[in-house]
């Protein structure tokens, strides 16, 4: 059996502490890159079309815990042409995915209204997809004065 002196015990303890903290630092670094990857997968390599997606977000959010967001897509919502999904992403949140809505022609409108949480000043991405393969993307910068994602 090998004896462990004080120096080896301290070295081992410091090494374990570094390893224990590593997933947290790597996870937060990946969260920033996660937004672009999720958006890329959602867009499926297609170029987003401008002008059909309207996003209303405040420029300054005094409280990041309750940021109002309204998004709508100009779509006839018929069986032949309708919005199938709206996805909301936040660049600086611990997890990029905020919410995903799914629609059918029976939805009548492709409108959403909700309050989201933002951890810091950041871009909020709103993406939409139609059954015909068209994709839309809008980004809005929101300055957060009090963080909402603890």
Beta strands, then each sheet from edge to edge (+ up, - down):
strand 1: 53-57
strand 2: 60-61
strand 3: 67-73
strand 4: 83-90
strand 5: 97-102
strand 6: 110-116
strand 7: 122-130
strand 8: 135-144
sheet 1: 1+ 3- 6+
sheet 2: 2+ 8+ 7- 4+ 5-
end
